[in-house]
Amino acid sequence: MIKFKIATVINGLLMILSITQSTPASTYPRPVDTAILGSAGGLLFGSELFKSHLASTQPRWTSVNSLDSRIRDNMVWSNQNLSKAALTSDILLYTVFLPSVFWVPAIKSQNYWQEVHVLGEVAVLNGIITQIIKFTVARQRPYAHFSAVKTESSDDNLSFFSGHTSFSFSLAVASSLLLSKHYPKMKEYIWAAFISLATFTSYLRIGADKHYFTDVLTGMIIGSTIGYLVIAGRKQSLDLFTISPQDSTNKETLTSFRYSVFQF
């Protein structure tokens, strides 16, 4: 397990190095970009596939602060509806956010595979960081902590931080940045739609008693940061400085990269 975690860290660092080295649009993605993305994606898939062997069966963090306790009491769904909240959050993650890697670039992009690649980098980098922290921290989930019947399932100790939330926010932020570049006049609506869905997904994780508020808040911050930084690191590769003739009239929005993409 230790060797696997070391390999995970190394791959994650390589992924970060690849992302921060922006390359011209004509050469992106380079073979090395695709190789790193593929190997990191395989590592992420493997960590999920063998999660029961990698995650600790004993929690390392069991204490619950007063804020988490109060919010859980007010937001957790009734016992008979817990599975509905969990299922709804799964549906949003697996039918909206993860597929956005492919459908967002398809809406309006002259560089479809470049944008697919960069959104894939967002998803994989976020997944690796999330898994490393989850396996290392091993925080007990609220349903396991407050249950009268104690279990020793490895999934019981993956509360910090929320993977559903970090995935949702990383892809929501990255997708909003890309789509806002294509549709600057609809920027507010694009951001509102993506962030609202990501926030609802986060709420459902608390409602399903899978996570505490601090798990979700951390997932929001880390996911949003990853989504922003990856797009920022690839701004040249994605031609985000380019102003299309049809959008040139909106000078205030499109004069510079800073205001066309990162003003939110």
C-alpha positions in Angstrom: 0.0 0.0 0.0 2.9 2.4 0.8 4.5 1.8 -2.5 1.2 2.5 -4.2 0.7 5.8 -2.4 4.2 6.8 -3.3 3.6 6.0 -6.9 0.3 8.0 -6.7 2.1 11.1 -5.4 4.8 10.9 -8.1 2.2 10.6 -10.8 0.3 13.5 -9.4 3.4 15.6 -9.4 4.1 14.7 -13.0 0.6 15.6 -13.9 0.9 19.0 -12.2 4.2 19.6 -14.0 2.7 18.7 -17.4 -0.3 21.0 -16.8 1.7 24.0 -15.7 3.9 23.9 -18.8 1.6 25.5 -21.4 2.3 24.6 -25.0 1.2 26.3 -28.2 -2.2 25.3 -29.5 -0.7 23.8 -32.7 1.2 21.2 -30.7 -1.2 20.5 -27.8 -1.8 17.9 -26.7 1.7 16.6 -27.1 2.3 12.8 -26.9 3.8 13.3 -23.4 0.6 15.1 -22.4 -1.5 12.2 -23.5 0.8 9.7 -22.0 0.7 11.4 -18.6 -3.0 11.8 -18.7 -3.5 8.2 -19.6 -1.2 6.8 -17.0 -2.7 9.1 -14.3 -6.2 8.2 -15.4 -5.3 4.5 -15.1 -3.8 5.0 -11.7 -7.0 6.8 -10.6 -9.2 4.0 -12.0 -7.0 1.5 -10.2 -7.3 3.3 -6.9 -11.1 3.2 -7.2 -11.1 -0.4 -8.3 -9.0 -1.5 -5.4 -10.4 1.0 -2.9 -11.4 -1.7 -0.4 -7.8 -2.8 -0.2 -6.3 0.8 -0.1 -8.6 2.5 2.4 -8.2 2.0 6.1 -10.8 -0.1 7.8 -10.2 1.9 11.0 -10.8 5.6 11.1 -8.0 8.0 12.0 -10.4 11.0 12.5 -13.6 10.4 14.4 -14.2 13.7 16.2 -17.1 15.9 15.1 -17.0 19.7 15.6 -20.0 21.6 16.7 -20.5 23.2 13.3 -20.6 19.9 11.5 -22.9 18.5 14.1 -25.4 21.3 13.9 -25.5 21.4 10.1 -25.9 17.6 9.9 -28.8 17.8 12.3 -30.5 20.4 10.1 -29.7 19.0 6.7 -29.6 15.2 6.8 -32.5 13.5 5.2 -34.8 11.0 6.9 -33.5 7.4 7.1 -35.9 6.2 4.4 -34.7 8.9 2.0 -31.0 8.7 2.5 -30.6 6.4 -0.4 -32.5 8.8 -2.6 -30.2 11.6 -1.8 -27.1 9.5 -2.5 -28.6 8.2 -5.8 -29.5 11.7 -7.0 -25.9 12.9 -6.2 -24.6 9.9 -8.2 -26.8 10.7 -11.1 -25.6 14.3 -11.2 -22.0 13.3 -11.0 -22.1 10.5 -13.6 -24.6 12.0 -16.1 -23.8 15.7 -15.9 -20.3 16.5 -14.6 -18.0 13.7 -15.6 -19.5 13.5 -19.1 -19.0 17.3 -19.4 -15.4 16.4 -20.3 -16.9 15.4 -23.7 -20.2 17.4 -24.1 -18.9 20.8 -23.1 -16.3 21.0 -25.9 -18.9 19.7 -28.4 -21.2 22.7 -27.8 -18.9 25.2 -29.7 -15.3 24.5 -30.1 -12.9 24.6 -33.0 -10.4 22.6 -31.0 -12.7 19.8 -29.7 -10.0 17.3 -28.7 -7.8 19.9 -27.1 -10.6 20.9 -24.8 -11.5 17.3 -24.1 -7.9 16.7 -23.1 -7.7 19.7 -20.8 -11.0 18.8 -19.1 -9.7 15.3 -18.7 -6.7 16.8 -17.0 -9.0 18.6 -14.6 -10.9 15.5 -13.7 -7.9 13.2 -13.3 -5.8 15.7 -11.3 -8.7 16.4 -9.1 -9.4 12.6 -8.6 -5.8 11.9 -7.7 -5.5 14.6 -5.1 -8.9 13.6 -3.7 -8.0 10.0 -3.4 -4.6 10.7 -1.8 -6.2 12.8 0.9 -9.2 10.5 1.5 -6.9 7.4 2.0 -4.5 9.4 4.2 -6.9 11.2 6.4 -9.5 8.3 6.8 -12.2 10.4 8.4 -15.2 8.4 9.6 -18.4 9.2 7.6 -21.3 10.6 9.6 -23.6 7.7 9.0 -20.9 5.4 10.4 -20.1 7.7 13.3 -23.7 8.1 14.4 -24.9 4.6 13.7 -25.7 2.3 16.6 -24.3 -0.6 14.7 -20.6 -0.2 14.1 -19.1 -1.7 10.9 -15.5 -2.0 9.6 -16.1 -1.2 5.9 -13.3 0.7 4.2 -15.8 3.0 2.6 -16.9 4.1 6.1 -13.7 6.1 6.5 -13.5 8.2 3.3 -15.5 11.2 4.5 -12.8 13.9 4.1 -13.1 15.4 1.7 -16.2 14.9 -0.6 -15.1 13.5 -4.0 -18.5 14.2 -5.5 -18.2 17.8 -4.5 -14.6 18.3 -5.7 -15.3 16.6 -9.0 -18.5 18.7 -9.5 -16.8 22.0 -8.7 -13.6 21.3 -10.6 -15.5 20.5 -13.8 -18.1 23.2 -13.2 -15.5 25.9 -12.9 -13.4 24.6 -15.8 -16.5 24.2 -18.0 -17.8 27.6 -17.1 -14.5 29.2 -18.0 -14.4 27.5 -21.4 -18.0 28.1 -22.3 -17.8 31.7 -21.1 -15.0 32.2 -23.7 -17.3 31.0 -26.4 -20.4 32.7 -25.2 -19.3 35.9 -23.3 -22.8 37.4 -23.3 -24.2 34.4 -21.5 -21.4 34.2 -19.0 -23.6 34.9 -15.9 -26.1 32.2 -16.9 -23.4 29.6 -17.6 -21.8 30.2 -14.2 -25.1 30.2 -12.4 -26.2 26.9 -14.0 -23.0 25.0 -13.3 -22.4 26.3 -9.8 -26.0 25.7 -8.9 -25.8 22.1 -10.0 -22.5 21.6 -8.2 -23.8 23.2 -5.0 -26.9 21.0 -5.1 -24.7 17.9 -5.5 -22.8 19.0 -2.5 -26.0 19.5 -0.5 -27.1 16.0 -1.4 -23.9 14.5 0.0 -24.7 16.0 3.4 -28.4 15.0 3.0 -27.3 11.4 2.3 -25.3 11.5 5.5 -22.1 10.7 3.5 -20.2 13.8 4.4 -20.0 16.6 6.9 -20.2 20.3 6.0 -16.4 20.7 6.3 -15.9 17.8 3.9 -18.1 19.5 1.3 -16.6 22.9 1.9 -13.1 21.6 1.4 -14.2 19.8 -1.7 -15.7 23.0 -3.1 -12.4 25.0 -2.5 -10.0 22.3 -3.8 -12.2 21.4 -6.8 -12.7 25.0 -7.8 -9.0 25.8 -7.4 -8.0 22.8 -9.6 -10.5 23.7 -12.3 -9.3 27.3 -12.3 -5.5 26.6 -12.3 -5.6 23.9 -15.0 -7.4 26.2 -17.4 -5.0 29.0 -16.4 -2.1 26.7 -17.1 -3.5 25.8 -20.5 -4.6 29.2 -21.6 -2.1 29.4 -24.4 -2.6 25.8 -25.5 -6.4 26.5 -25.8 -6.0 29.8 -27.7 -7.8 31.7 -25.0 -6.1 34.9 -26.0 -7.7 34.6 -29.4 -10.7 36.9 -30.1 -13.0 35.7 -32.8 -14.3 38.3 -35.2 -17.9 37.7 -34.3 -17.2 38.5 -30.6 -14.9 41.5 -31.3 -17.7 44.0 -30.6 -17.7 43.1 -26.9 -14.4 44.8 -26.2 -14.9 45.1 -22.4 -15.3 41.4 -22.1 -12.8 40.2 -24.7 -10.0 42.8 -24.7 -7.8 40.5 -22.6 -7.6 37.0 -21.3 -8.0 38.3 -17.7 -11.4 39.8 -18.5 -12.6 37.4 -21.1 -12.1 34.3 -19.1 -11.2 34.9 -15.5 -13.6 37.6 -14.4 -16.2 35.9 -12.2 
